[in-house]
Amino acid sequence: MIYTGGLWFGPKTEREGFAVEEERTQELARRQIRRRKKRRQRQTLIRLAGLCAAALLALGLLKALNRGTVEGVYPEQVLGVTVHTKLAPEGGQNRPGTKRTIQYIVIHETGNPAAGADAQAHGELQARGGEGTTGWHYTVDDQEIWHSIPDDEKAYHAGDGAEGEGNLHGIGIELCVNQDGDFEKTFDNAARLAGWLMNEYKIPASRVRQHFDFSGKDCPEIIRAQGRMEEFISLAESYARQAAEEEDAE
């Protein structure tokens, strides 16, 4: 037996001491393993969180870069107004076919007061290839809307050149001014269409513009003469909210 500090250790006591020490060593090892495991779990969670954040950021950037680049839509009606789609010939003078982002809605008037110069007449004209390179996306009268060029394609309607903001990024809406039509109803139908498009492509009111804003042409002439552009935009905003509510209810 061995005497140490007033205690006698024999073979049994010594073995017990070794067992206690061994248990302590194993417990320390287990703690280290648990700590390493927890550290790895934390690192994994951090990496996953980083990947999720990166994915969300990338998605946000993609949406920002591609705002409005979704394929053009072909509605049969917008907020109670019938839409007829009869596209201009692809690759024709009035439909170059260039894909683009959608950033503006550009308001025009046809400037044609003749009886019968309604949306169908202008839509049929565009479907035949139009007259020269001028083309626009929608024509609106007091009864209906005609859709002539896909929303996601460039058209020459804003008078600001091939790379101008209006032509390259704007959806052109022409309001008919035919003498046998009701311009107030046309005004309302056009605001319905503009509001629907605002909701569809997430276009803010600040980007609902006049033809005048891009080229200086006095168009839309009647709306400008009556000082009603702000009224039009406000009405379009109310219809955009209605379109959003209808979309949510579906």
C-alpha positions as CSV (number, residue, x, y, z in Angstrom):
1,M,0.0,0.0,0.0
2,I,1.1,3.6,-0.6
3,Y,0.7,6.4,1.9
4,T,0.0,9.9,0.4
5,G,-1.1,12.9,2.4
6,G,-2.6,10.9,5.2
7,L,-4.5,8.4,2.9
8,W,-3.6,4.9,2.2
9,F,-3.9,3.7,-1.4
10,G,-3.9,0.1,-2.1
11,P,-4.5,-1.7,-5.4
12,K,-8.3,-1.3,-5.2
13,T,-8.2,2.4,-4.3
14,E,-5.7,3.0,-7.0
15,R,-7.9,1.3,-9.6
16,E,-10.8,3.4,-8.5
17,G,-8.7,6.6,-8.9
18,F,-7.8,5.5,-12.4
19,A,-11.5,4.8,-13.2
20,V,-12.5,8.3,-12.0
21,E,-9.7,9.9,-14.0
22,E,-10.8,7.8,-17.1
23,E,-14.4,8.9,-16.7
24,R,-13.3,12.5,-16.3
25,T,-11.2,12.2,-19.5
26,Q,-14.1,10.6,-21.4
27,E,-16.5,13.3,-20.2
28,L,-14.2,16.0,-21.4
29,A,-14.0,14.3,-24.7
30,R,-17.7,14.1,-24.9
31,R,-18.0,17.8,-24.1
32,Q,-15.6,18.6,-26.8
33,I,-17.5,16.5,-29.3
34,R,-20.8,18.2,-28.3
35,R,-19.1,21.7,-28.6
36,R,-17.7,20.8,-32.1
37,K,-21.1,19.5,-33.1
38,K,-22.9,22.6,-32.0
39,R,-20.2,24.8,-33.6
40,R,-20.7,22.9,-36.9
41,Q,-24.5,23.3,-36.6
42,R,-24.1,27.0,-36.0
43,Q,-21.8,27.3,-39.0
44,T,-24.2,25.3,-41.2
45,L,-27.1,27.6,-40.1
46,I,-25.0,30.7,-40.8
47,R,-24.1,29.3,-44.3
48,L,-27.8,28.5,-45.0
49,A,-28.9,31.9,-43.8
50,G,-26.2,33.5,-46.0
51,L,-27.3,31.4,-49.0
52,C,-31.0,32.4,-48.4
53,A,-30.1,36.0,-48.1
54,A,-28.0,35.8,-51.3
55,A,-30.9,34.1,-53.1
56,L,-33.4,36.7,-52.0
57,L,-31.0,39.5,-53.0
58,A,-30.4,37.9,-56.4
59,L,-34.2,37.6,-56.9
60,G,-34.7,41.2,-55.9
61,L,-32.0,42.4,-58.3
62,L,-33.4,40.2,-61.0
63,K,-36.8,41.7,-60.5
64,A,-35.4,45.2,-60.4
65,L,-33.4,44.6,-63.6
66,N,-36.2,42.9,-65.4
67,R,-39.1,45.0,-64.2
68,G,-41.8,44.7,-66.9
69,T,-39.9,42.0,-69.0
70,V,-42.6,39.4,-68.4
71,E,-44.3,38.3,-71.6
72,G,-47.0,40.6,-72.9
73,V,-50.5,39.7,-71.8
74,Y,-53.6,39.4,-74.0
75,P,-56.7,40.2,-71.8
76,E,-60.1,39.6,-73.2
77,Q,-61.5,42.4,-70.9
78,V,-60.1,45.0,-68.5
79,L,-62.3,46.2,-65.7
80,G,-65.5,45.6,-67.7
81,V,-64.3,46.9,-71.1
82,T,-63.9,44.3,-73.9
83,V,-60.5,43.9,-75.5
84,H,-60.1,42.7,-79.0
85,T,-56.6,41.5,-79.9
86,K,-55.6,41.6,-83.6
87,L,-51.9,42.0,-83.9
88,A,-50.0,43.9,-86.5
89,P,-47.9,41.7,-88.8
90,E,-44.8,40.5,-87.0
91,G,-41.7,42.2,-88.5
92,G,-43.8,44.8,-90.4
93,Q,-43.0,48.4,-90.5
94,N,-45.3,49.3,-87.6
95,R,-44.2,46.3,-85.5
96,P,-40.4,45.9,-85.4
97,G,-40.7,43.0,-82.9
98,T,-38.0,44.2,-80.5
99,K,-38.4,42.8,-77.0
100,R,-38.0,45.4,-74.2
101,T,-38.7,46.2,-70.6
102,I,-42.0,48.0,-69.8
103,Q,-41.5,51.2,-67.8
104,Y,-44.1,53.7,-69.0
105,I,-47.6,54.1,-70.2
106,V,-47.8,56.8,-72.8
107,I,-51.2,58.5,-73.5
108,H,-52.1,59.7,-77.0
109,E,-55.1,60.9,-79.0
110,T,-55.6,59.7,-82.6
111,G,-56.3,63.3,-83.8
112,N,-58.8,61.9,-86.2
113,P,-62.3,63.4,-85.6
114,A,-64.0,61.7,-88.6
115,A,-67.1,59.7,-88.0
116,G,-66.3,56.0,-87.8
117,A,-62.7,56.6,-86.8
118,D,-63.1,54.4,-83.8
119,A,-61.0,51.8,-82.0
120,Q,-61.9,49.0,-84.5
121,A,-61.0,51.2,-87.5
122,H,-57.6,52.0,-86.1
123,G,-57.0,48.4,-84.9
124,E,-57.8,47.1,-88.4
125,L,-55.5,49.7,-89.9
126,Q,-52.6,48.5,-87.7
127,A,-53.5,44.8,-88.5
128,R,-52.9,45.6,-92.2
129,G,-49.5,47.0,-91.4
130,G,-50.4,50.6,-90.7
131,E,-49.1,53.6,-92.5
132,G,-45.3,53.8,-92.3
133,T,-43.4,52.9,-89.1
134,T,-45.8,54.5,-86.6
135,G,-47.5,51.9,-84.3
136,W,-49.0,51.7,-80.9
137,H,-50.2,49.0,-78.5
138,Y,-53.8,49.9,-77.8
139,T,-56.6,52.0,-79.3
140,V,-59.6,52.9,-77.0
141,D,-63.0,54.3,-77.8
142,D,-66.3,54.6,-75.9
143,Q,-67.2,51.0,-76.4
144,E,-64.1,48.8,-76.5
145,I,-60.3,48.4,-76.8
146,W,-58.2,47.1,-79.7
147,H,-54.8,45.5,-78.9
148,S,-52.4,45.7,-81.9
149,I,-48.8,45.2,-80.6
150,P,-47.7,43.0,-77.8
151,D,-47.0,44.9,-74.6
152,D,-43.4,43.6,-74.4
153,E,-42.5,44.8,-77.8
154,K,-41.2,48.2,-78.8
155,A,-43.4,50.5,-81.0
156,Y,-42.8,53.8,-82.6
157,H,-45.4,56.1,-81.1
158,A,-43.7,58.5,-78.8
159,G,-41.6,60.4,-81.4
160,D,-38.3,60.1,-79.5
161,G,-36.4,57.8,-81.8
162,A,-35.4,54.2,-81.9
163,E,-33.7,54.3,-78.5
164,G,-35.9,56.9,-76.8
165,E,-37.5,56.1,-73.5
166,G,-41.0,56.5,-74.8
167,N,-40.7,54.2,-77.8
168,L,-38.4,51.7,-76.2
169,H,-40.1,51.4,-72.8
170,G,-43.6,52.8,-73.1
171,I,-47.0,51.1,-73.8
172,G,-48.8,53.4,-76.2
173,I,-52.5,54.0,-75.7
174,E,-54.4,56.0,-78.3
175,L,-57.8,57.6,-77.4
176,C,-60.2,58.0,-80.2
177,V,-61.7,61.4,-80.8
178,N,-64.2,60.5,-83.5
179,Q,-67.1,62.9,-83.7
180,D,-69.7,60.1,-83.4
181,G,-68.2,58.8,-80.2
182,D,-68.5,59.8,-76.5
183,F,-65.1,61.2,-75.5
184,E,-66.0,61.2,-71.8
185,K,-66.6,57.5,-72.0
186,T,-63.5,57.0,-74.0
187,F,-61.5,58.9,-71.4
188,D,-62.9,56.6,-68.7
189,N,-62.2,53.4,-70.7
190,A,-58.6,54.6,-71.3
191,A,-58.1,55.2,-67.6
192,R,-59.4,51.7,-66.9
193,L,-56.9,50.3,-69.3
194,A,-54.1,52.4,-67.9
195,G,-55.0,51.4,-64.4
196,W,-55.1,47.7,-65.3
197,L,-51.7,48.0,-67.0
198,M,-50.3,49.8,-64.0
199,N,-51.3,46.9,-61.8
200,E,-50.2,44.3,-64.2
201,Y,-46.7,45.6,-64.8
202,K,-46.2,47.5,-61.5
203,I,-46.0,50.9,-63.2
204,P,-46.2,53.8,-60.8
205,A,-48.4,56.9,-61.5
206,S,-45.2,58.9,-62.0
207,R,-44.6,56.9,-65.2
208,V,-47.9,57.5,-66.8
209,R,-46.9,60.1,-69.3
210,Q,-48.2,62.2,-72.2
211,H,-46.8,61.9,-75.8
212,F,-45.8,65.5,-75.2
213,D,-43.3,64.5,-72.4
214,F,-41.2,62.5,-74.9
215,S,-41.3,64.6,-78.0
216,G,-42.9,68.0,-77.3
217,K,-45.8,67.2,-79.6
218,D,-49.2,68.7,-78.4
219,C,-50.7,65.3,-77.7
220,P,-53.0,64.2,-76.2
221,E,-54.4,67.5,-77.5
222,I,-57.9,67.5,-76.0
223,I,-56.7,66.3,-72.6
224,R,-54.0,68.9,-72.6
225,A,-56.2,71.7,-73.7
226,Q,-58.7,70.9,-70.9
227,G,-55.9,70.5,-68.4
228,R,-57.1,67.0,-67.5
229,M,-53.9,64.9,-67.4
230,E,-53.7,64.9,-63.6
231,E,-57.4,63.9,-63.5
232,F,-56.6,61.0,-65.9
233,I,-53.7,59.8,-63.8
234,S,-55.8,60.0,-60.6
235,L,-58.6,58.0,-62.2
236,A,-56.1,55.4,-63.5
237,E,-54.7,55.0,-60.0
238,S,-58.1,54.3,-58.7
239,Y,-58.6,51.7,-61.4
240,A,-55.2,50.2,-60.6
241,R,-56.3,49.7,-57.0
242,Q,-59.6,48.1,-58.2
243,A,-57.6,45.7,-60.5
244,A,-55.4,44.7,-57.6
245,E,-58.4,44.0,-55.4
246,E,-60.0,41.9,-58.1
247,E,-56.7,40.0,-58.5
248,D,-56.5,39.3,-54.8
249,A,-60.1,38.1,-54.7
250,E,-59.4,35.5,-57.4
